[in-house]
Amino acid sequence: MNSCMVTKTSVGQYTETRGDDYTYARGKQMWLFWGIIPLGRTNVNTPADGNCQVITKYTFGDFLITGLTGGILTSYSIKVKAKK
């Protein structure tokens, strides 16, 4: 169900860099009225070298929040991955 609701964006030399992936930072972006009005802007930290992958996805928890509020409140999960 949520495979079509995942966006992965590689930044810098992330795909060419060797090493193990790890989660650098996480965050949640909240929206009102079915995604029309953002509630602030989530600032998620990124590595100093700029090489990372930003993943935005709609998780099961986000689905529950949206479902229980009838879409009035929506959330998306943000994860920044880097390599060691």
DSSP file (Angstrom, degrees, kcal/mol; ACC not computed):
  #  RESIDUE AA STRUCTURE BP1 BP2  ACC     N-H-->O    O-->H-N    N-H-->O    O-->H-N    TCO  KAPPA ALPHA  PHI   PSI    X-CA   Y-CA   Z-CA
    1    1 A M    >         0   0    0      0, 0.0     3,-0.6     0, 0.0     4,-0.0   0.000 360.0 360.0 360.0 -46.7    0.0    0.0    0.0
    2    2 A N  G >   +     0   0    0      1,-0.2     3,-1.4     2,-0.1    56,-0.3   0.396 360.0  95.6 -92.7   6.2    2.6    2.6    0.9
    3    3 A S  G >  S+     0   0    0      1,-0.3     3,-0.7     2,-0.1    -1,-0.2   0.811  86.1  50.4 -65.5 -27.5    5.2    1.6   -1.7
    4    4 A C  G <  S+     0   0    0     -3,-0.6    -1,-0.3     1,-0.2    -2,-0.1   0.497 103.2  62.8 -85.7  -2.1    3.9    4.4   -4.0
    5    5 A M  G <  S+     0   0    0     -3,-1.4    53,-0.9    53,-0.1     2,-0.4  -0.065  81.3 100.0-113.2  32.2    4.1    6.9   -1.2
    6    6 A V  E <   -A   57   0A   0     -3,-0.7     2,-0.5    51,-0.2    51,-0.2  -0.973  48.1-170.4-120.3 130.7    7.9    6.7   -0.7
    7    7 A T  E     -A   56   0A   0     49,-2.9    49,-2.6    -2,-0.4     2,-0.5  -0.985   1.4-171.5-121.0 124.5   10.3    9.3   -2.1
    8    8 A K  E     -A   55   0A   0     -2,-0.5     2,-0.5    47,-0.2    47,-0.2  -0.969   4.0-177.6-117.0 122.8   14.1    8.7   -1.9
    9    9 A T  E     -A   54   0A   0     45,-2.5    45,-2.8    -2,-0.5     2,-0.4  -0.969  14.0-150.5-123.6 117.2   16.4   11.5   -2.9
   10   10 A S  E     -A   53   0A   0     -2,-0.5     2,-0.4    43,-0.2    43,-0.2  -0.703  13.6-160.3 -86.1 136.2   20.2   11.0   -3.0
   11   11 A V  E >   -A   52   0A   0     41,-3.4    41,-1.4    -2,-0.4     3,-0.9  -0.945  50.7 -23.8-120.6 136.5   22.2   14.1   -2.3
   12   12 A G  T 3  S-     0   0    0     -2,-0.4     3,-0.3     1,-0.2    39,-0.1  -0.402 122.2 -22.6  69.4-138.8   25.9   14.6   -3.1
   13   13 A Q  T 3> S+     0   0    0      1,-0.2     4,-1.5    -2,-0.1     3,-0.4  -0.023  93.8 125.3 -96.5  28.2   28.0   11.5   -3.6
   14   14 A Y  T <4 S+     0   0    0     -3,-0.9     3,-0.3    38,-0.3    -1,-0.2   0.904  73.1  46.6 -57.7 -47.0   25.8    9.3   -1.5
   15   15 A T  T  4 S+     0   0    0     -3,-0.3    -1,-0.2     1,-0.2    -2,-0.1   0.798 116.1  45.2 -70.5 -27.4   25.3    6.6   -4.2
   16   16 A E  T  4 S+     0   0    0     -3,-0.4     2,-0.3    -4,-0.1    -1,-0.2   0.662  93.0  97.2 -87.9 -16.9   29.0    6.4   -5.0
   17   17 A T     <  -     0   0    0     -4,-1.5     2,-0.2    -3,-0.3     0, 0.0  -0.531  68.1-138.6 -77.9 134.8   30.2    6.4   -1.4
   18   18 A R        +     0   0    0     -2,-0.3     2,-0.2    65,-0.1    -2,-0.1  -0.587  52.2  77.8 -88.9 155.3   31.0    3.0    0.1
   19   19 A G  S    S-     0   0    0     -2,-0.2     2,-0.3    65,-0.1    -2,-0.0  -0.688  78.7 -54.5 135.5 173.4   30.1    2.1    3.6
   20   20 A D        -     0   0    0     -2,-0.2    64,-2.1     1,-0.1     2,-0.2  -0.641  51.5-120.3 -86.5 140.3   27.2    0.9    5.8
   21   21 A D  E     +B   83   0A   0     -2,-0.3     2,-0.3    62,-0.2    62,-0.2  -0.508  35.2 172.3 -75.2 144.7   24.0    2.9    5.9
   22   22 A Y  E     -B   82   0A   0     60,-2.3    60,-2.4    -2,-0.2     2,-0.6  -0.981  40.1 -99.3-147.2 157.0   22.8    4.3    9.2
   23   23 A T  E     -B   81   0A   0     -2,-0.3    58,-0.3    58,-0.2     3,-0.1  -0.672  34.1-179.7 -79.8 116.7   20.0    6.7   10.2
   24   24 A Y  E     -     0   0A   0     56,-3.0     2,-0.3    -2,-0.6    57,-0.2   0.880  64.3 -13.4 -83.7 -42.4   21.4   10.1   10.7
   25   25 A A  E     -B   80   0A   0     55,-1.4    55,-2.8    19,-0.1    -1,-0.3  -0.986  56.2-154.3-157.7 159.9   18.2   11.9   11.6
   26   26 A R  E     +B   79   0A   0     -2,-0.3     2,-0.3    53,-0.2    53,-0.2  -0.938  17.1 162.0-135.5 158.6   14.4   11.6   11.7
   27   27 A G  E     -B   78   0A   0     51,-2.3    51,-3.2    -2,-0.3     2,-0.4  -0.981  26.8-130.7-164.8 169.7   11.5   14.0   11.7
   28   28 A K  E     -B   77   0A   0     -2,-0.3     2,-0.5    49,-0.2    49,-0.2  -0.998  11.3-153.4-131.3 134.8    7.8   14.3   11.0
   29   29 A Q  E     -B   76   0A   0     47,-2.5    47,-2.1    -2,-0.4     2,-0.3  -0.940  15.5-155.9-106.8 127.1    6.0   16.9    8.9
   30   30 A M  E     -B   75   0A   0     -2,-0.5     9,-2.7     9,-0.5     2,-0.3  -0.814  10.4-173.7-107.1 144.7    2.4   17.7    9.9
   31   31 A W  E     -BC  74  38A   0     43,-3.1    43,-2.6    -2,-0.3     2,-0.3  -0.947  13.5-139.8-133.9 152.2   -0.2   19.1    7.6
   32   32 A L  E  >>S+BC  73  37A   0      5,-3.1     5,-1.9    -2,-0.3     4,-1.3  -0.818  75.7  17.3-109.2 153.9   -3.8   20.3    8.0
   33   33 A F  T >45S-     0   0    0     39,-2.2     3,-0.8    -2,-0.3    39,-0.2   0.934 134.4 -43.9  53.3  61.4   -6.8   19.8    5.8
   34   34 A W  T 345S-     0   0    0     37,-2.6    -1,-0.2     1,-0.2    38,-0.1   0.794 115.8 -47.9  60.4  34.2   -5.6   16.9    3.7
   35   35 A G  T 345S+     0   0    0     36,-0.3    -1,-0.2    37,-0.2    -2,-0.2   0.639 110.0 113.9  87.7  15.7   -2.2   18.3    3.1
   36   36 A I  T <<5S+     0   0    0     -4,-1.3    -3,-0.2    -3,-0.8    -2,-0.1   0.895  74.5  38.5 -85.1 -42.8   -3.1   21.8    2.1
   37   37 A I  E   <S-C   32   0A   0     -5,-1.9    -5,-3.1     2,-0.0    -1,-0.2  -0.938  77.8-141.1-116.5 117.3   -1.7   23.8    5.0
   38   38 A P  E     -C   31   0A   0      0, 0.0     2,-1.1     0, 0.0    -7,-0.3  -0.508   9.7-137.2 -74.6 143.1    1.7   22.8    6.5
   39   39 A L  S    S-     0   0    0     -9,-2.7    -9,-0.5    -2,-0.2    -2,-0.0  -0.778  70.8 -50.1 -96.4  87.8    2.1   23.1   10.3
   40   40 A G  S    S-     0   0    0     -2,-1.1     2,-0.4   -11,-0.1    -1,-0.1  -0.140  76.2 -80.3  73.1-176.9    5.6   24.7   10.4
   41   41 A R        -     0   0    0     -3,-0.1     2,-0.5   -12,-0.1    -1,-0.1  -0.995  37.1-131.4-126.2 126.7    8.5   23.3    8.5
   42   42 A T        -     0   0    0     -2,-0.4     2,-0.7   -12,-0.1   -13,-0.1  -0.653  15.0-155.4 -80.7 124.1   10.5   20.4    9.9
   43   43 A N        -     0   0    0     -2,-0.5     2,-0.5     0, 0.0    -1,-0.0  -0.895  11.9-172.1-100.4 111.4   14.2   20.9    9.9
   44   44 A V        -     0   0    0     -2,-0.7   -17,-0.1   -19,-0.1   -19,-0.1  -0.901  25.9-116.4-105.3 129.7   16.0   17.6    9.8
   45   45 A N        -     0   0    0     -2,-0.5   -21,-0.1   -19,-0.2    35,-0.1  -0.262  28.2-161.2 -64.5 148.8   19.8   17.6   10.2
   46   46 A T        -     0   0    0    -22,-0.1     6,-0.1     1,-0.1    36,-0.1  -0.908  30.5 -87.0-126.2 157.2   22.1   16.5    7.4
   47   47 A P    >   -     0   0    0      0, 0.0     3,-1.1     0, 0.0    -1,-0.1  -0.225  35.6-118.1 -62.0 153.8   25.7   15.4    7.5
   48   48 A A  T 3  S+     0   0    0      1,-0.3    -2,-0.0     2,-0.1     0, 0.0   0.837 114.0  54.5 -62.4 -34.4   28.4   18.1    7.2
   49   49 A D  T 3  S-     0   0    0      2,-0.1    -1,-0.3     1,-0.1     3,-0.1   0.636 105.8-129.3 -78.0 -11.6   29.7   16.6    4.0
   50   50 A G    <   +     0   0    0     -3,-1.1     2,-0.9     1,-0.2   -36,-0.2   0.458  64.5 131.5  82.3   0.1   26.3   16.7    2.4
   51   51 A N        +     0   0    0    -39,-0.1    32,-0.4   -38,-0.1     2,-0.3  -0.777  35.1 112.3 -91.0 107.2   26.3   13.1    1.2
   52   52 A C  E     -A   11   0A   0    -41,-1.4   -41,-3.4    -2,-0.9     2,-0.4  -0.952  60.0-117.9-159.6 174.7   23.0   11.6    2.3
   53   53 A Q  E     -AD  10  81A   0     28,-2.5    28,-3.0    -2,-0.3     2,-0.6  -0.997  21.7-151.9-126.6 126.7   19.7   10.1    1.2
   54   54 A V  E     -AD   9  80A   0    -45,-2.8   -45,-2.5    -2,-0.4     2,-0.5  -0.876  12.6-168.3-101.4 123.2   16.5   11.8    2.3
   55   55 A I  E     -AD   8  79A   0     24,-3.2    24,-2.7    -2,-0.6     2,-0.5  -0.955   6.3-174.2-116.7 121.4   13.5    9.4    2.5
   56   56 A T  E     +AD   7  78A   0    -49,-2.6   -49,-2.9    -2,-0.5     2,-0.3  -0.968  19.6 162.7-113.0 125.0   10.0   10.7    2.9
   57   57 A K  E     -AD   6  77A   0     20,-2.6    20,-2.6    -2,-0.5     2,-0.8  -0.967  43.4-124.2-145.6 160.7    7.3    8.1    3.4
   58   58 A Y        -     0   0    0    -53,-0.9   -53,-0.1   -56,-0.3    18,-0.1  -0.889  40.6-168.1-104.0 101.0    3.8    7.6    4.6
   59   59 A T     >  -     0   0    0     -2,-0.8     4,-2.1    16,-0.1     5,-0.1  -0.241  37.6 -99.5 -88.3 175.5    4.1    5.0    7.4
   60   60 A F  H  > S+     0   0    0      1,-0.2     4,-2.2     2,-0.2     5,-0.1   0.874 124.9  53.9 -62.6 -37.8    1.4    3.0    9.1
   61   61 A G  H  > S+     0   0    0      2,-0.2     4,-2.2     1,-0.2    -1,-0.2   0.893 108.0  49.6 -62.6 -40.0    1.5    5.4   12.0
   62   62 A D  H  > S+     0   0    0      1,-0.2     4,-2.4     2,-0.2    13,-0.3   0.887 108.7  53.5 -64.2 -38.8    0.9    8.3    9.6
   63   63 A F  H  X S+     0   0    0     -4,-2.1     4,-2.8     2,-0.2    -2,-0.2   0.905 108.3  49.8 -61.9 -42.2   -2.0    6.4    8.1
   64   64 A L  H  X S+     0   0    0     -4,-2.2     4,-3.0     2,-0.2     5,-0.3   0.918 110.0  50.0 -63.4 -43.6   -3.6    6.0   11.6
   65   65 A I  H  X S+     0   0    0     -4,-2.2     4,-1.5     1,-0.2     6,-0.3   0.934 114.8  44.1 -60.0 -46.2   -3.2    9.7   12.3
   66   66 A T  H  <>S+     0   0    0     -4,-2.4     5,-2.4     1,-0.2     4,-0.4   0.911 116.1  47.4 -65.6 -42.5   -4.9   10.6    9.0
   67   67 A G  H ><5S+     0   0    0     -4,-2.8     3,-0.9     1,-0.2    -2,-0.2   0.911 111.2  48.9 -67.3 -43.3   -7.6    8.0    9.4
   68   68 A L  H 3<5S+     0   0    0     -4,-3.0    -1,-0.2     1,-0.2    -2,-0.2   0.794 116.5  42.9 -69.5 -27.4   -8.5    8.8   13.0
   69   69 A T  T ><5S-     0   0    0     -4,-1.5     3,-1.3     4,-0.3    -1,-0.2   0.386 111.2-117.8 -98.0   3.8   -8.7   12.6   12.2
   70   70 A G  T < 5S-     0   0    0     -3,-0.9    -3,-0.2    -4,-0.4    -4,-0.1   0.753  70.8 -58.2  68.3  23.1  -10.6   12.1    8.9
   71   71 A G  T 3 <S+     0   0    0     -5,-2.4   -37,-2.6     2,-0.3    -1,-0.3   0.373 112.3 115.1  88.5  -5.3   -7.7   13.7    7.0
   72   72 A I  S <  S+     0   0    0     -3,-1.3   -39,-2.2    -6,-0.3     2,-0.5   0.888  83.7  35.2 -65.4 -36.5   -7.9   16.9    8.9
   73   73 A L  E    S+B   32   0A   0     -8,-0.3     2,-0.3   -41,-0.2    -2,-0.3  -0.983  76.4 177.7-118.8 126.1   -4.4   16.2   10.3
   74   74 A T  E     -B   31   0A   0    -43,-2.6   -43,-3.1    -2,-0.5     2,-0.3  -0.945   5.5-168.8-125.9 145.8   -1.9   14.4    8.1
   75   75 A S  E     -B   30   0A   0     -2,-0.3     2,-0.4   -13,-0.3   -45,-0.2  -0.973   7.7-162.9-135.3 153.0    1.7   13.5    8.8
   76   76 A Y  E     -B   29   0A   0    -47,-2.1   -47,-2.5    -2,-0.3     2,-0.4  -0.985  20.5-129.3-129.6 142.6    4.7   12.2    6.8
   77   77 A S  E     -BD  28  57A   0    -20,-2.6   -20,-2.6    -2,-0.4     2,-0.4  -0.758  19.2-161.6 -95.1 138.8    7.8   10.6    8.2
   78   78 A I  E     -BD  27  56A   0    -51,-3.2   -51,-2.3    -2,-0.4     2,-0.4  -0.971   8.8-179.1-121.4 132.3   11.3   11.9    7.1
   79   79 A K  E     -BD  26  55A   0    -24,-2.7   -24,-3.2    -2,-0.4     2,-0.6  -0.998  13.9-155.6-132.5 135.6   14.5   10.0    7.5
   80   80 A V  E     -BD  25  54A   0    -55,-2.8   -56,-3.0    -2,-0.4   -55,-1.4  -0.953  14.7-165.9-110.2 120.5   18.0   11.0    6.5
   81   81 A K  E     +BD  23  53A   0    -28,-3.0   -28,-2.5    -2,-0.6     2,-0.3  -0.848   9.5 174.9-106.6 142.9   20.4    8.2    5.9
   82   82 A A  E     -B   22   0A   0    -60,-2.4   -60,-2.3    -2,-0.4     2,-0.4  -0.816  26.8-113.2-133.7 175.2   24.2    8.5    5.7
   83   83 A K  E      B   21   0A   0    -32,-0.4   -62,-0.2    -2,-0.3   -64,-0.1  -0.907 360.0 360.0-117.0 143.9   27.1    6.1    5.3
   84   84 A K              0   0    0    -64,-2.1   -65,-0.1    -2,-0.4   -63,-0.1   0.443 360.0 360.0 -79.9 360.0   29.9    5.3    7.8
